[in-house]
Amino acid sequence: MENKSNHRLSILFLGTQMATGGAQRVLLDQARWFHEHGHKVSVIFLYDKEGLHEKWQAFTPVKIINLRAFHGYGKGALRNLVSLVKGLISLWRYLRREKFDVIETFTHDSNMMALPVAWLAHVPVRIATHHGVIEGFTRRREIIHSWMVNHNIAHKLVAVSEKTYQISLHEGVNKEHISVIQNGIVPLPIENRSRPEVRKEAGMGVDDLVLLSVGRLVYQKAHEILIACMPEVLREFPNAKVWIFGEGPLRTNLQAQVELLGLSNSVKLPGKSDHISSLLASADIFVLPSRWEGLPIALLEAMSAGLPCISTKVEGVDEVLVEGKHGLFVPIENPEMLTQAILQLLRHPEIRSKMGVAAREHISTSYTVDRMCGQYLELMLKCLNDTK
């Protein structure tokens, strides 16, 4: 195999939708890293779900292509089918013209749609990724997806955690076709603003005890469990506040729960934010009440910002967060245990501080983009060498 520091690859990173999410974040971080290390990089998404194309292009040094292969639910099945076929034909032509060494796809949908096209276009190395359980992904589709990996439509499936590796095996992927590469992050930029200034701008009180959660407002993230904890938390800590950053289809339900419990002054749903780094640095505790995950980027960012974390013991998280050292674990869908964990950390600011320092050090040494992308590069070169 050629020395990886001298071998320059032509790589296409392909995702399903332009939307705020961990897989998309990893895709763009990888694209920037490989570009900065001298590789030829392109990025394609099948469609732009949230109108992010222009914004993402502004801070991404490589061209991002929107295939417009889907118009959205309710836009007509035939129209979407025609757009999908046109988009995949355009993808095939692009792959043939650009002569990529490697294509890496993100999420099961992009794996299943793009990798057969890449196989037909004779892209030498085809890498699929698995970022955790996909809500609504049927067993039939799992079987098809596993068959594709096992029959070299994808040369390798990268699982982002050991738990995701086990899920891949359960879905039917043969172990020799799976590699584990844990996610890494680019440290969030530290904005030169004081904590009181950030809190005032966000509408937080200077003396509030802020519990922060970041994620799409969907069933997976279980934000309603966190909200349900607050009446008891407020009895002991009336200045405690919950800020849940994100958007999604459950906004109306969550807001109704907040109002029903009389928590309008204590639980906020401010939507998305472009200043998550400052908000994390201004919070006291990060809470991840999810029902399932892969290896959540939001958790890595919170730990990187020096926050103690309370999380359910879901896929990937227990490989990163050490109980009692970086935060606390609670069972899934258990508001009583989550309440007790929150109260435990609120009662002991010195423990929160110690956990936050340990969390920051852990992420800065073990969960970097350099480590993650170096492992991807090594895998790409090995696969390329094996195909010769």
N, C-alpha and C positions, 0 to 999 in steps of 0.2 A: 504493500500500500504506500502511496506517495505521502510525503510529509504533509500533514494537514495544514501547517502554517503557510505552505507554498501553493497549495492547491486551491484555485479559485473556481467556485461553482456558479452555475446559473440556476437559480432557485425560484420557483413559483410558490407563494403561500396563498392558499385559497380557503375562504370561509363562506358559510352559508349566507348570513345576513349581517348588514351593518347595523348593530344594535349595541347598547351598553351591556357588557358582560365580560366574564373572566376569560373565556376562550378568545374573544376578539382582542382583548388586551394582550394576551400572550402572543397572538399572531402578529400584532403590530410591533410589539417589543422585539420579537425575533427578526422581523423584517428590518428594523432599524439596526440591530446588532450585526446581522450578516452584511448589510450594506456598508456599515462603518468598518467592517473587517475586509472589505475589498471584493466581496462577491457581487455578482449581478443578480439583482432581486426585483421581482415583480409581485404585486398583490392584486388579487381578484376577489370580489364578493359576488354571489349570485344575485343579490338584490339589496337595496338600501331601505331597511325597515323603518328607521327613525330619522331619515333625512340628515345623516351624518357625513355624507361623502365630502362635501366642501370643507367641513371643519376638520375631519381626519386628514385630508390631503394637506391642509395648511401646516400640520406639524409632523408629517411623515415625509422623509426625503426621497421616497421612491413613489412611482406612479401607482395610484389605486384605481382599478377599473371596476365599474359597476356593470355587470352583464344584463341587468334589468330582466332577470329570468322569472320574476314573480311580481305580481301587482298588488297582492294582498288578499286576505280572505274577504269574500263577498263581492269580488270584482269579476266573478265569472270563471267557472272551471275551464271552459274551452279557451278563453283568453289567456289564462295562466298556463295552460298546457302548451299553447302555441309559443308563448314567450319562453317557456322552459326549453322547448326543443330548439328554438332559435338561439337561446343563450348557450346551450351545450354545443351546438354547431360552431358558434363563434369561438367558444373555448377550444374546441378541437383544432380549428384553423390557427388560433393563436399559438397553441402548443406546437403545432407542426412548423410554424414560421420561426418561432423563437428558439427552438432546439434546446429546451431546458434539460439540465442534468437531473434535477430533482423537483418533484412536486410534493408538498406537504399540505394535507387537508385537515380541517378542524371541525369536529363534531361528526356524528354519525351521518347526518344528511349530506354534508359535503363529501364525506368519504364515499357514500354510496352513489352520488350523482357524478362527481368529478373524476374519481379514480378509474372507472371503466373508460371514460373518455381519454384519460391520460394513457391508459393501457393501449387503446386503439391508436393513439398518436405516437406510441413507442417512446414515451418518456422513460429513460433508463431506471430511475429510482422513484418509487411511489410509496410515500409514508402517510399512513392514517394516524389520527390521534383520538384518544378516548379521555374525555374530561369529566366523566362521572355519569350517573344515571340520567337518562333522558325521559322526562315526563311524557307519557302518552306514546312512547316508542313500543310498538307491538312486538310480541314474541316472533311473529312471522318475519318482521323486518330485522330482528336480531339474528335470526337464522341466516337470512340473505347476507347481512353484513359480515357475519362470521365466515360464511362460505367464501366471500370475496377475499378476505384476509388469508384464509387457509389455502386458497388456490392462486396466491401471488398476484391477484389484482392489486393488492397492496403488499409490498415486500415486508413491511413491518407495521405493527400497530403499537404506538407509544401510549402507554398508560401513565397518567400524571401522578399516581400514588400506588402504593402496594395494595390498598383496598380496591382501587380501580383495576389493578391487575387481576385480583380475584374475581371481580365482576366480569371482566373480559373472559376469563376461563369459564365462568358460569354461563355466559352467553354462547359459548361454543368455540371460542378462538383457541387454537392449539398453542401451548405455552412457548414453543420454539419460534412462534411468529410475534411474540410480545416482548417489548423492551419497556422498562420503567425509567422515566425521566421526570423528576419532580419539577413543578413550576418554580420559576424564580421571578423576581421583580426588579425593576429599576427603582432605586430609592425615590420616594416622592420629593419634589422640590420643597425646600424649606423657605417659606416666604418671610421676609424680614418685617414681620408685624407682631406686636405684642399679643399675648393671650387675651387681655381685656379688650383690646381693639377688635380682634377677630370675633370674640363673643358678642360684643356690642353690635357689630355689623350683622351677625347672624340672628340677633334677637335673643341671645342667651344672656342670663343674668351673670354678673361677675362671680357671685357666690353659689351659683347652681352646681349641683352634682350631676354631671352630664353623662348619660348612658347613650352611646352612639351605635347605630347599626346601619350597614350599607348593603343594599341589594335590591333586586327587582321585587316589586310588590306582587308576589306570586305565592301559590300554595307551598312550594318547596321551601321558601325562606321562613315560614312560620312566624311572621311578625305578630300575629294575633296572640301568640303565646307570651311574647314579651309584654305586649300591652296589658294582658290579663294580670300580670304580676304587679302592676303599678299601684292599685289601691292599697295593698298591704305595705309596699315599699314606702309609700307616701305617709303612712301612719307614723313611721319612725323617722323618715327623712322628707319632710314637706318641701324641701328645696330640690329634690331629685327631679330630673327631667329626662325624657327619652326623645332623641332625635333620630328618625328613620329616613335616611336619604335613599331615594330611588323612585322609580315610576313603575306602573304595571296595572293589570286589570283588576286587582283587588283594592285599589285606592278607595273606592266608594265604600266597600265593606269595612275596611280598617277605620276609615273616618267615622262611620256609623258606630262602630264599637267604641271608639274614643268618646264620642258624644254620649252614648248610652251609659258609660261608666263615669261620666262627669270629669273626664281627663283633658278637656280642651286646653287647659293652661299648663298641662304637664307632659303631654305627648304631642309631638309635632311631626308632620309629614311634609317637609318642604320641597320634595321632588328631587331632581338631580342637582348636582353642584359641580362647578369647575374648580372648587377650592377645597377638595377633600383633604389635602395635606394639612392645611391650616386648621380645618375642623377637627381632624384627628388629634392634632397637637393641642387642641383646646379642650378636648374631652377628658373624662376621668376613667371610663371603662368602655371597652368595646364588647358588644354582645352579638353572638352568632347563634340564633335559635333554630337553625335549619333542620329540616327533616332528612335531607341528604345533600351531599356535595361531591366534588371531585378532589381538588386541592384549592380552596377558595383564595383568590387573589386579594379580596377585601380583608381577609384575616391576616395574610402576609403583610399587607400595607399597614394595618393597625399595629401589628407587632413591631414593624419597622419604625413606626412613629413613637414607639415607647409606651404603648397602652397595654395594661393587663387585660386579658381576654376571658370572657365566659362563653363557652361554646358547648353545643351538643357534641357527643362523641360520634361524629359521622365520618364518612370516607375521607381519608387523607388528613383530617385535622389532628388526629391523635398521633400522626407521624411527625407533626411539627410542634404542637403545643405540649409541653410537659406539665402534667398536673402538679399544682403547688409551686411550680417554678415560674411559669409564664402566665398562669391563670388557672381557671377551674373548669371542670367538665360537669355537665348535667345530662340526665337522660332526655331523649327525644320526647316532645309533647308532654312535658311535666312542669306545669307552671309553678307548683309548690316548690320543687327543688331549684328551679331557676330563681324564684323569689329569694330563697335562702342563700343562694350563691351571691346574688346581688347585694343582699344585706350584709353578708360576711365581708365583702370587699369594701362596701361603703363605711363599715364600722372601723376599718383598719387602713387609714391612708398610708402608713409606713409600709404595709405589705403591698399595697397597690404600686407604690413607687419602686420597690425592690423588684417586683414582677415585671414592671414596664422596662426597667433598665436591662434585665436579663433577656426579655423578649427582643429588644432592639439589637443587642449583641448577637443573639442567635440568628436572626434573619440576615444581619450584615455579613456574617461569616459563612452561612450555609445555604441561603436561598437567593442567590444573586442571578441576574440574567447572564453574566459571564459563565457561571457554572452550568446553567441550563443549556445555553446555546453551544457551549463547548461540547457537551455531551451529544446534542443533536448533530453537530458537525461531524463528530467521530462516527456516529451511526450512519450518516449520509455517505461518508467516504467508505465505510466498510461495505455498505450495500452496493455502492458503485463498483468497488473492487470485486465483489462477489458476482456481479453481472457480466464481468468481462470474460 
